Amino acid sequence: MSHLTQAEINYRRIERVTNLYTRFTIIFSALLLIGYTLYWVFHKTKNQKLFYNHFVPQTALIISEKDKNDKLFSKAVLLYNNKQYEEAIEKWKEALVKKPKNDTIHYFLGMTYLAFDKENDAIFHLNKVLINSNSVYLQDAYYYLGLANLKANNPLVADKYLSFVTNREVKTIQDKINF
């Protein structure tokens, strides 16, 4: 065994402490980064929580008599009802090419996007429903536009859309909006 000088012994101690400190710093930084990332991925604002408390994807879209003969429309409804939202969206888009102003297709596409957590796309299509003031989906479109805007953290816009809904439950949602 070789004899080490006191300076060499001290140097090796410092080196070990430095290596330990470096490892600790790297591990702590990684854990901090993971924690911060998880917080932002899973953190929901009060308005987003309000959305999740009130939005339940419709369990079954119903086809009207006039739409039963449209195979593309029927296929999209079937996919939606089976919770195959991504595939349903593709079929709704195809149907929209054939009937670009159809409020029913826009409504169902908006609902599918909302169920698929694509609130901005849902907002776009639900707004198209509002163009037809005689749409049977008008009240529902206002309601879901309000909810979609809550999820998108647009509380003023959400409140505006919800104010057009005649349902009494909506007032309780409006009272809980965090501006």
C-alpha positions as CSV (number, residue, x, y, z in Angstrom):
1,M,0.0,0.0,0.0
2,S,1.4,3.4,-0.9
3,H,1.6,6.2,1.5
4,L,-0.6,9.1,0.7
5,T,0.2,12.6,1.8
6,Q,-2.2,14.5,3.9
7,A,-2.9,16.8,0.9
8,E,-3.8,13.8,-1.3
9,I,-6.1,12.4,1.4
10,N,-7.9,15.8,1.7
11,Y,-8.2,16.1,-2.1
12,R,-9.9,12.7,-2.3
13,R,-12.3,13.6,0.5
14,I,-13.2,16.9,-1.3
15,E,-13.6,15.0,-4.5
16,R,-16.0,12.5,-2.9
17,V,-18.0,15.2,-1.3
18,T,-18.2,17.2,-4.5
19,N,-19.3,14.1,-6.5
20,L,-22.0,13.4,-3.8
21,Y,-23.1,17.0,-3.9
22,T,-23.3,16.9,-7.8
23,R,-25.3,13.7,-7.7
24,F,-27.7,15.1,-5.1
25,T,-28.1,18.3,-7.2
26,I,-28.9,16.4,-10.4
27,I,-31.4,14.1,-8.6
28,F,-33.1,17.0,-6.8
29,S,-33.3,19.0,-10.1
30,A,-34.8,16.1,-11.9
31,L,-37.4,15.5,-9.2
32,L,-38.2,19.2,-9.2
33,L,-38.7,19.2,-12.9
34,I,-40.9,16.1,-12.8
35,G,-43.0,17.6,-10.0
36,Y,-43.4,20.9,-11.8
37,T,-44.4,19.1,-15.1
38,L,-46.9,16.8,-13.3
39,Y,-48.4,19.8,-11.6
40,W,-49.0,21.6,-14.9
41,V,-50.2,18.5,-16.7
42,F,-52.7,17.6,-14.1
43,H,-53.6,21.0,-12.6
44,K,-57.0,22.3,-13.5
45,T,-58.2,25.8,-13.0
46,K,-61.5,26.4,-11.0
47,N,-63.3,27.0,-14.3
48,Q,-61.9,23.8,-15.8
49,K,-63.1,21.9,-12.7
50,L,-66.5,23.5,-13.1
51,F,-66.5,22.2,-16.7
52,Y,-65.7,18.7,-15.6
53,N,-68.4,18.8,-12.9
54,H,-71.1,19.7,-15.5
55,F,-70.0,18.1,-18.8
56,V,-70.9,14.6,-19.4
57,P,-70.5,13.4,-23.0
58,Q,-73.9,12.4,-24.4
59,T,-74.2,8.7,-24.1
60,A,-76.1,8.2,-27.3
61,L,-76.6,10.5,-30.2
62,I,-79.9,9.9,-31.9
63,I,-80.4,10.0,-35.6
64,S,-83.5,11.7,-37.0
65,E,-85.6,10.1,-39.7
66,K,-84.2,12.4,-42.4
67,D,-80.6,11.5,-41.4
68,K,-81.1,7.7,-41.2
69,N,-80.5,7.3,-45.0
70,D,-77.2,9.1,-44.9
71,K,-74.7,6.3,-44.4
72,L,-71.8,8.6,-43.5
73,F,-73.9,10.4,-40.9
74,S,-75.1,7.1,-39.4
75,K,-71.5,5.7,-39.3
76,A,-70.4,8.8,-37.4
77,V,-73.2,8.5,-34.9
78,L,-72.3,4.8,-34.4
79,L,-68.7,5.6,-33.8
80,Y,-69.6,8.4,-31.4
81,N,-72.0,6.1,-29.5
82,N,-69.1,3.6,-29.2
83,K,-66.8,6.3,-27.8
84,Q,-64.6,6.1,-30.9
85,Y,-64.4,9.9,-31.0
86,E,-61.3,10.2,-33.2
87,E,-62.9,8.1,-35.9
88,A,-66.2,9.8,-35.5
89,I,-64.6,13.2,-36.0
90,E,-63.2,12.0,-39.4
91,K,-66.7,10.8,-40.5
92,W,-68.3,14.1,-39.4
93,K,-65.6,16.0,-41.3
94,E,-66.5,14.0,-44.4
95,A,-70.2,14.6,-43.9
96,L,-69.4,18.3,-43.5
97,V,-67.8,18.4,-46.9
98,K,-71.1,17.4,-48.5
99,K,-73.2,19.7,-46.3
100,P,-71.0,22.5,-45.0
101,K,-73.9,24.6,-43.5
102,N,-75.7,21.7,-41.8
103,D,-76.3,22.7,-38.2
104,T,-76.8,19.1,-37.1
105,I,-73.4,18.0,-38.4
106,H,-71.7,21.0,-36.8
107,Y,-73.5,20.3,-33.5
108,F,-72.5,16.7,-33.4
109,L,-69.0,17.5,-34.5
110,G,-68.7,20.1,-31.8
111,M,-70.0,17.6,-29.2
112,T,-67.5,15.0,-30.4
113,Y,-64.6,17.4,-30.2
114,L,-65.7,18.3,-26.7
115,A,-65.9,14.7,-25.6
116,F,-62.5,14.2,-27.1
117,D,-61.0,17.1,-25.1
118,K,-60.6,19.4,-28.1
119,E,-62.5,22.4,-26.7
120,N,-61.3,25.0,-29.3
121,D,-62.4,22.8,-32.2
122,A,-65.7,22.3,-30.4
123,I,-66.2,26.0,-29.9
124,F,-65.6,26.6,-33.7
125,H,-68.3,24.1,-34.7
126,L,-70.8,24.9,-32.0
127,N,-70.6,28.6,-33.0
128,K,-71.7,27.4,-36.5
129,V,-74.9,26.1,-35.0
130,L,-75.8,29.6,-33.8
131,I,-76.0,30.8,-37.4
132,N,-79.3,29.0,-37.8
133,S,-81.6,30.7,-35.2
134,N,-84.2,28.0,-35.8
135,S,-81.8,25.1,-35.1
136,V,-83.2,22.5,-32.7
137,Y,-79.8,22.5,-31.1
138,L,-79.6,26.2,-30.4
139,Q,-80.1,26.0,-26.6
140,D,-77.8,23.1,-26.3
141,A,-75.2,24.9,-28.5
142,Y,-75.2,27.9,-26.1
143,Y,-74.9,25.6,-23.1
144,Y,-72.0,23.6,-24.5
145,L,-70.3,26.7,-25.8
146,G,-70.4,28.0,-22.3
147,L,-68.9,24.9,-20.9
148,A,-66.3,24.6,-23.7
149,N,-65.2,28.2,-22.9
150,L,-64.9,27.3,-19.2
151,K,-62.6,24.5,-20.2
152,A,-60.6,26.9,-22.4
153,N,-60.5,29.3,-19.5
154,N,-62.5,32.0,-21.2
155,P,-64.8,32.9,-18.3
156,L,-66.3,36.1,-19.7
157,V,-67.2,34.3,-23.0
158,A,-68.5,31.3,-21.1
159,D,-70.8,33.6,-19.0
160,K,-72.0,35.3,-22.2
161,Y,-73.1,32.0,-23.8
162,L,-74.6,30.6,-20.7
163,S,-76.7,33.7,-20.3
164,F,-78.7,32.7,-23.4
165,V,-79.7,29.3,-21.9
166,T,-83.1,29.2,-20.3
167,N,-82.3,26.2,-18.0
168,R,-82.3,27.1,-14.3
169,E,-79.2,24.9,-13.6
170,V,-77.1,27.3,-15.7
171,K,-77.5,30.1,-13.1
172,T,-75.7,27.9,-10.5
173,I,-72.8,27.4,-13.0
174,Q,-72.7,31.1,-13.7
175,D,-72.5,31.8,-10.0
176,K,-69.4,29.6,-9.7
177,I,-67.4,31.0,-12.6
178,N,-64.1,32.4,-11.5
179,F,-63.5,35.7,-13.4
